[in-house]
């Protein structure tokens, strides 16, 4: 992923930060398929990518 793609991904993830509130308010069963789990995966990827 190039620098511009990393910046764009970070901006999208920041935009979706409100999903965390919805994720925390939902049941454990619903969390497994919640979009926030994907946001967490991408944030972890981005952190690893920017720490190279």
Helices and strands as residue ranges (DSSP letters): H 3-15, G 16-18, H 19-25, H 28-31, H 35-50
